[in-house]
Amino acid sequence: LQHGTVTVLMEKEGYEVTTYRVDGEYEDGRHPKEVTFTASLEEDLKRRDFTINAMAYNPSGGLVDLFGGLEDIDRKIIRCVGNAHDRFDEDALRILRAVRFSAQLGFGIEENTARAAKELAVNLKKISSERIHMEFNKMLKSPHPDYFSVADAIGIMEIVLPEYHVMSAEDKAFVGALAKECACQLPERYAAMLFMSGGYSEEDPADKSKRVLKRLKLDNDTINTASMLLRFGMLEITDDESRIRHIIYETGDKNILRILDFRTAYEKCIGNDIADVRRMYDICNMIFERGDCVSLKNLAITGKELIAMGVPAGRQMGEILNSLLMLVLDNPQLNDSEQLSKEALKILNS
């Protein structure tokens, strides 16, 4: 309400309606200290970020386009309303938004707008990690996830993602191509963008990605999945079913299918034949469809049954269960309660 915004409900649909307003002084590089309501549409449009976002319409007055937004759409450019330096000085997040809109629409960034963004990119230090990753997320899910290179040219990446900035031009081109080849999901595309980062330090890329994405305050699912893709992305490609079951156990159930999709994208990027990867993918699906045991939860014997056989709870029970699982991974037909009980007694007696 302090910004004059209300939601009007019409037939259970919510519409945000905001009073025309003039922003006061921006003191934190993000929010105006105060706003003043006005009856002037022109005054309201003047405070917008880009010309393509500074148009208005109603049925009686038609299109109101005071700053050439329609022409900029035709020219496929992102251009600030008025003085670009002033717009970015008011709100540094607009620098990231310029690149994000560019990626979503496939537009270029107008020369003066790009120059002002580069001059003021350092002000992104004032922006919260949550707001930064929201813009990154939209960029990565756009048709042009490789536009991180555009952000880098403007000076954004040096400030907010230096792990990308220090990569060579060749590596930046590769990770951009990998991101475009990957499924349009955030973990895959973050994993792609950080794929080469491990080569610029002694840190494991999976661990590094987890640290970087935590710094950006992404959700745990995105962080853990991206880290998992980098940890196992270069796994052994094989058509040996026993080995594949062991790999499925190591990677965690159906994570393997996601990993192999990521690996397929990688192989395509370096120009390799993907037949072996797809054959392993098909074998994994066959293993799942057949119901082979690939984890302790699918083992046909439980800890309670082992206790009934005289196995004490604790470390020894865990070792016996793990030994039985390794046996079943090699020989899925042995995943039977009676047979596993016999095997458990053999291990216990030995």
C-alpha positions in Angstrom: 0.0 0.0 0.0 2.9 2.4 0.7 3.7 2.2 -3.0 0.1 2.6 -4.1 -0.4 -1.0 -5.2 -3.7 -2.9 -4.6 -4.9 -6.2 -6.0 -8.3 -6.1 -7.7 -10.2 -9.4 -7.8 -12.4 -9.9 -10.9 -14.0 -13.4 -11.3 -11.4 -14.9 -8.9 -8.5 -13.5 -11.0 -6.2 -11.0 -9.2 -5.0 -7.9 -11.1 -2.3 -5.6 -9.6 -3.2 -2.0 -10.0 -0.6 0.7 -9.0 -1.3 4.4 -8.7 0.9 6.6 -10.9 3.8 7.8 -8.8 7.0 9.6 -8.7 10.0 8.0 -6.9 11.9 9.9 -4.3 15.7 9.8 -3.8 17.3 6.3 -3.9 19.5 6.0 -0.9 20.5 2.3 -0.9 21.0 1.7 -4.7 17.8 -0.3 -4.8 14.7 1.4 -3.3 13.3 4.9 -3.3 13.2 6.5 0.2 9.7 7.7 -0.5 7.1 7.8 -3.3 4.7 10.6 -4.3 1.5 9.9 -6.0 0.7 11.8 -9.2 -2.1 12.1 -11.7 0.5 12.2 -14.6 1.0 9.0 -16.5 4.2 10.6 -18.1 5.7 11.1 -14.7 5.0 7.5 -13.8 6.5 6.1 -17.0 9.6 8.3 -16.6 10.7 6.3 -13.5 10.6 2.9 -15.4 13.8 1.0 -16.2 13.7 0.2 -19.9 11.7 1.7 -22.8 10.1 -1.7 -23.5 8.7 -1.6 -20.0 7.6 2.1 -20.2 4.5 1.8 -22.4 0.8 2.0 -21.4 -2.5 1.3 -23.0 -6.2 1.8 -22.6 -9.0 1.3 -25.1 -9.9 5.0 -25.4 -6.4 6.5 -25.5 -4.7 3.6 -27.3 -0.9 3.0 -26.9 1.1 5.6 -24.9 4.7 5.2 -25.9 6.6 8.3 -24.8 10.1 6.8 -25.0 10.2 4.7 -28.1 9.6 1.3 -26.6 7.8 0.0 -29.7 10.6 1.1 -31.9 13.1 -0.6 -29.6 11.1 -3.8 -29.8 11.3 -3.6 -33.6 15.1 -2.9 -33.3 15.4 -5.7 -30.7 17.4 -3.6 -28.2 17.2 -3.0 -24.5 17.5 0.7 -23.8 17.1 2.7 -20.5 14.4 5.3 -20.1 16.1 8.7 -20.2 19.7 8.8 -18.8 21.0 5.2 -18.4 23.5 6.3 -15.8 20.7 7.7 -13.6 18.5 4.6 -14.0 21.3 2.3 -12.9 22.4 4.6 -10.2 18.9 4.5 -8.8 18.7 0.7 -8.8 21.8 -1.4 -9.5 19.6 -4.5 -10.0 18.5 -3.0 -13.3 22.0 -3.8 -14.6 21.3 -7.5 -14.2 17.7 -7.1 -15.5 19.1 -5.6 -18.7 21.1 -8.8 -19.4 18.2 -11.0 -18.3 15.7 -9.3 -20.6 18.3 -9.5 -23.3 18.6 -13.3 -22.8 14.9 -13.9 -22.6 14.1 -11.9 -25.7 17.3 -12.4 -27.7 17.8 -8.6 -27.8 21.0 -6.6 -27.8 21.8 -3.9 -25.2 21.9 -0.4 -26.6 25.4 1.2 -26.5 24.8 3.9 -23.9 22.9 1.5 -21.7 25.7 -1.0 -21.9 28.4 1.6 -21.1 26.5 2.9 -18.1 25.9 -0.6 -16.9 29.7 -1.3 -17.1 30.5 1.9 -15.2 28.1 1.1 -12.4 28.4 -2.7 -12.2 30.3 -2.4 -8.9 27.1 -1.2 -7.3 25.8 -4.7 -7.5 27.7 -5.3 -4.3 24.7 -3.5 -2.6 22.2 -6.1 -4.0 21.2 -9.1 -1.9 22.2 -12.6 -3.1 18.5 -13.5 -3.3 17.7 -10.8 -5.8 20.8 -11.7 -7.8 20.0 -15.4 -8.1 16.4 -14.6 -9.1 17.8 -12.8 -12.2 20.3 -15.5 -12.8 17.6 -18.1 -12.6 15.5 -16.3 -15.2 18.6 -15.9 -17.4 19.5 -19.6 -17.2 16.0 -20.7 -18.0 15.8 -18.5 -21.0 16.6 -19.5 -24.6 20.0 -17.9 -24.1 21.6 -19.2 -20.9 25.0 -18.5 -22.6 24.4 -14.8 -22.1 26.4 -15.0 -19.0 29.1 -14.0 -21.4 27.2 -10.7 -22.1 27.0 -10.2 -18.3 30.7 -10.8 -18.1 31.5 -8.3 -20.8 29.5 -5.6 -18.9 31.5 -6.4 -15.7 28.7 -8.1 -13.8 30.4 -11.5 -13.3 33.6 -10.1 -11.8 31.4 -8.7 -9.0 28.8 -11.4 -8.4 30.3 -14.7 -9.8 34.1 -14.3 -10.0 34.4 -18.1 -10.5 33.0 -17.6 -14.0 34.9 -14.4 -14.7 38.3 -16.0 -14.2 37.7 -18.7 -16.9 39.4 -18.4 -20.2 37.4 -17.3 -23.3 37.5 -20.8 -24.6 36.1 -22.3 -21.4 33.4 -19.6 -21.2 32.3 -20.5 -24.7 32.2 -24.2 -23.9 30.2 -23.8 -20.7 27.8 -21.5 -22.5 27.3 -24.2 -25.2 26.9 -26.9 -22.5 24.2 -24.8 -20.8 22.3 -24.5 -24.0 22.6 -28.2 -24.7 21.4 -29.2 -21.2 17.8 -29.7 -20.1 16.2 -26.3 -19.2 16.4 -26.9 -15.5 18.3 -24.8 -13.0 20.6 -27.5 -11.5 21.7 -28.6 -14.9 22.4 -25.1 -16.1 24.2 -24.0 -13.0 26.3 -27.2 -13.2 27.1 -26.3 -16.8 28.1 -22.8 -16.0 30.4 -24.0 -13.2 31.7 -27.1 -15.1 35.1 -25.7 -15.8 35.5 -23.7 -12.5 37.4 -26.5 -10.8 40.3 -26.2 -13.3 41.1 -22.7 -11.9 41.7 -23.9 -8.3 42.6 -27.1 -6.5 39.0 -27.4 -5.2 36.8 -30.2 -6.4 34.2 -28.7 -8.9 31.3 -30.4 -7.1 32.4 -29.0 -3.7 33.1 -25.6 -5.4 29.7 -25.5 -7.0 28.1 -26.2 -3.6 30.0 -23.3 -2.0 29.3 -20.9 -4.8 25.6 -21.7 -5.0 25.2 -21.5 -1.2 26.8 -18.0 -1.4 24.1 -17.1 -4.0 21.6 -18.5 -1.4 19.9 -20.9 -3.8 17.6 -23.5 -2.5 19.1 -26.8 -1.2 17.6 -28.9 -3.9 19.2 -26.9 -6.7 22.6 -26.8 -4.8 22.7 -30.5 -4.1 21.5 -31.6 -7.5 24.0 -29.3 -9.4 26.8 -30.6 -7.1 25.7 -34.2 -7.8 25.8 -33.7 -11.5 29.3 -32.3 -11.3 30.5 -35.1 -9.0 29.2 -37.9 -11.2 29.0 -36.3 -14.6 32.2 -37.9 -15.9 31.3 -41.3 -14.6 32.4 -44.6 -16.2 30.3 -45.4 -19.3 29.7 -49.1 -19.5 27.2 -51.7 -20.7 28.0 -54.2 -17.9 24.8 -54.6 -15.9 26.5 -55.5 -12.7 28.7 -52.5 -12.8 25.8 -50.3 -13.7 23.8 -51.5 -10.7 26.8 -50.5 -8.5 26.9 -47.1 -10.2 23.2 -46.6 -9.6 23.8 -47.4 -5.9 26.7 -44.9 -5.7 24.8 -42.1 -7.4 21.5 -42.7 -5.6 18.6 -44.5 -7.3 17.2 -42.6 -10.4 19.8 -39.8 -10.2 21.7 -41.8 -12.8 19.2 -40.9 -15.6 19.7 -37.2 -14.9 23.4 -37.7 -14.8 23.4 -39.5 -18.1 21.3 -36.7 -19.7 23.9 -34.2 -18.5 26.7 -36.5 -19.9 24.9 -36.7 -23.2 24.9 -32.9 -23.4 28.6 -32.9 -22.6 29.5 -35.5 -25.3 27.5 -33.5 -27.9 29.4 -30.3 -27.0 32.7 -32.0 -27.6 31.5 -33.7 -30.8 31.6 -37.3 -29.5 29.2 -40.1 -30.5 26.5 -40.5 -27.8 25.6 -44.1 -28.7 27.4 -45.6 -25.7 25.9 -43.1 -23.3 22.4 -43.8 -24.6 22.9 -47.5 -24.4 23.8 -47.2 -20.8 20.7 -45.0 -20.3 18.5 -47.8 -21.8 20.1 -50.5 -19.6 19.4 -48.3 -16.5 15.8 -48.1 -17.5 15.7 -51.8 -18.0 17.1 -52.4 -14.5 14.5 -50.1 -13.0 11.6 -51.7 -15.0 12.8 -55.1 -13.9 12.9 -54.0 -10.3 16.5 -55.0 -9.6 17.7 -54.2 -6.1 19.9 -51.1 -6.3 19.7 -49.8 -2.7 19.3 -51.1 0.9 15.7 -50.1 0.9 15.0 -52.7 -1.8 17.0 -55.5 -0.1 14.7 -58.5 0.6 16.0 -58.7 4.2 15.7 -56.1 7.0 17.6 -55.2 10.1 14.7 -56.6 12.3 15.1 -60.0 10.5 18.9 -60.0 11.2 18.3 -59.2 14.9 15.9 -62.2 15.0 18.8 -64.3 13.6 21.1 -63.2 16.4 22.9 -60.3 14.7 23.4 -57.5 17.2 22.2 -54.0 16.3 25.0 -51.7 15.4 28.1 -51.6 13.2 28.2 -55.4 12.6 24.6 -55.3 11.3 25.4 -52.5 9.0 28.4 -54.3 7.6 26.3 -57.5 7.0 23.6 -55.5 5.2 26.1 -53.8 3.1 27.8 -57.1 2.2 24.4 -58.6 1.2 23.7 -55.5 -1.0 27.0 -55.9 -2.8 26.2 -59.5 -3.4 22.7 -58.7 -4.8 24.1 -55.9 -7.0 26.3 -58.5 -8.7 23.6 -61.2 -8.6 20.1 -59.7 -8.6 18.4 -63.1 -8.5 19.8 -63.6 -5.0 17.5 -60.8 -3.6 15.3 -63.3 -1.9 14.6 -63.4 1.9 15.5 -67.1 2.3 18.7 -66.9 0.3 19.8 -63.7 2.0 19.2 -65.2 5.4 21.6 -68.1 4.5 24.2 -65.6 3.2 23.8 -63.6 6.4 24.5 -66.6 8.6 27.6 -67.5 6.5 28.9 -64.0 7.1 28.0 -64.0 10.8 29.7 -67.4 11.4 32.8 -66.4 9.5 
